[in-house]
Amino acid sequence: MKKISILTPADIAEAYQIEQASHVFPWTKNVFASNHGEHYLNYKLSVNHCLAGFSMTQLIIDEATLFNIAIAPQYQRQGYGRLLLEYLIEQLIIRHVATCWLEVRQSNLGAIALYKSLNFKTVSMRKNYYPCTKGNENAVIMKLSLA
């Protein structure tokens, strides 16, 4: 059974474990915990009552920025990322959000393909934005028009 609901403060510790397992360079615990509150629309995906993934999105007037999305490694490549993104997009449309922005590592080809399949468009690049084991990596800036 799959269920998407609001990511609550009670979910933060478990969601942070997914953050650490899913990203080579995860957010710090403090940064992770600070991305909640009045201007955020954060969701969790549960599969058979287990937290399988989350998304963190900031809302400012009619724009949203998807700051973070992660699916636990054992649930990856099963369509759960798409499911969570499609739900987020539906919720943004309901809230009359005109544009959703995101940044993604240039090497994350699977994520880029997923975003493109949901009609996100590449608009720019931030050079040397993400840390890597050797140097830095570019960020691809993508935009989804919802209006």
Phi, psi and omega in degrees: 000131180252140179214134175246131180211178181293135173283116185259166176305329179293341182269350191301314183299316180290321177296323179294328175297321176294318177306312182293323182282339189259342185237137177296321177238081183291160172298157172288161180300320181293317178296316180301311182292334183279349182268053179217158175132198189303323185262018182241146175236093186249133183238157172236148175248123176249139176236119183051044177069013177249137178294119184250340182183173181206163171223147178231119186228131176264137178247126174228111182053251182249022177236147177235148173233118176282104183278327187202140171213137180209142174241133180305141185310321182289348179251359182289156178062031178234011178090002183287326176298315177299315180302314180294318179294318179298320178296315178302313181300317177302316181292324177294319178297316178303325182272009177062035175282132184272327187217139173241127180252156171202162172235142182217145177303137180300330181278351183275070187296326178297315179294317180299317178298319178298312180299316179297323180294340177260015174078017169290143179243141175286129181242337182192183179218139172256116182289136174053041187277316185263140175289149177227173177296329176231099177083218183227167182230148179289151173253133174269125178264126182235154185222138173241119176275126183250343184272000000 
